[in-house]
Amino acid sequence: MAVNQQILGWQLNNYDDFFKALQEKQHPLIPVAHRGLWNPAPENSLPAVQSCIDHNIFLIELDMQLTKDGHIVLMHDSTVDRTTNGSGEINQLTLKEIKELSLKELNGGSNAKNTKEKVPTLLEVLSMIKGKAMVNADKAWDLRHELYALVEQYDLFDYFMLKSDKPVEQLIAFFDSNPRNMSYMHKLSDKNLHQLDQLLETVSPTAIELLFYTEEDEVISEAIISKLKDQTNLWGNALDFAENARRSDSLSLLDPDMGWGWFIDRGISLIQTNYPLQFMDYAEKRMNINEPG
């Protein structure tokens, strides 16, 4: 699918239009903001989420961990060491103890400065995104029951996407145990490709993430992509060191046609990146170049 045939998701009028295009498998092109738009805000922070909303980035990947007293907070690591001025395992800290910490700037690290931002709870984020964006929940399959309870309580089924690479039998057991399904994205590689037909027939995922180590992997073949396009939206992971045969952000910043453009050329429309604004600028310029006349 050429880029000039695709819908640029951020140019739609509102989130409802994006969600409709997603549900109807129209392959709206959009960057997935990895841990929010975290430059200049800290990763997985409320300002990082708000920046996505401000830029019509309707799909936001966020990481989730459970505190000692049962609260879901946004954080990638199992400890608070890298991204805050504190230390310790999240599952050994209470929410009160975590809220006393300050997030470090950007993606943290030993040399990063402290900010005034605090570690947010998922509930704080959910109140922000309703009607405005969808959360793609990473590191969250083990929290699926707690997440479902929140989504059901606050009627957020249209704003939340769970993901995993679990066997189809485990997916069916979870989804059949609930009266209503959340949106779901499956991580597909050559290792679990044998379950694809069963997955499509029984789970019908909103999106499928294609994981590939080389461009010769079967999962990225024209036959598999063609089959998937008819039934779901395709997600590509452009992050450095991801399973993407080095079609990464770093390559994209040097030569976007060889990075992000490579995904777009194959009809992969949901592209996870640490540089969503640069991606949007590239896609708009590319569309203008490809438009007739």
Steps between C-alpha positions, in 0.01 A plus 500: 500500500660828394514780749277725291223240537531494876325712757735714705354433842603830657320693226163348589256728677504319832577178681159349418582519129835334561344224709240435232772473234692263726198279566410489133856392414561804281866502605522861623865603500616629837807497720465310824669718758735276698451585869321816392656805340788508746716778364501737686269327752612192698403165351173346622399830658177701491659778288628236256143375460355850474749590226373205298143621540603853399656367177216260408721199562210271573695187597735508800712209622534504879664260745330377816613359833315403818589656837523311826151619595339413167507824298596504132764763423671599177859381487700283265752351742417280797693748717475876540878543476544618139208741469467651849719638779422193710588132500330169555268243346158639412324194639665568835397867514159645585334760280560759772872425499518517121306828489765656724757451224574734209530387140827569324508689171456323165576127534688533826837354590768583753582840349144617438363791697195472724174658392189607690301216343379202701448139398140484370248230568320341210176639638636855468582434136169335420314809613709704252467282192128419494367631170847612393742209459560127545748347741697204374588312817848353507636272772140453603378149415555385857282793610222419254236429764570822691506692171172354386336603828615861451398512135158358582446726801576818307362386161832532319469211256554732203815651649705203610695230314654202671787311333693178540659208318322237708368173352157533343351260757597738781353796312172322445477406868539865602270656242229237549502568874387860448169632369669754275838506329767766509684575180788258467829494311694178445878482459566270205830348391614189321500327841121521542395539138355148508213634714408782262185348351368406843582847629313677221198272528458500877650825631474736201768744627470871432868502402793266452859597572744342257826392662780400263874459533570494127305613196486135395287405803172350384295732723603800287445324167264645242264204540462542877467879485240477223300253708518716811406825327154367429431415863693731730722807535876450478742631760874543449756570769761750382676525835873439504589144606148377426421202277489700177805393295648840591225698326528721804463855627874553466489402134185708450665815633776453241283373213128488581414328172710204608361497854147622561432505125587131477217422741257731321576343162382166639172634633618501861315799637546500878869575549648515847771762526687723741470784247129536419517867397783434256308202366191714441703765322656235275166336418338833409790595272491154344128527432543841337771360275286201400177690437414533131537836334 
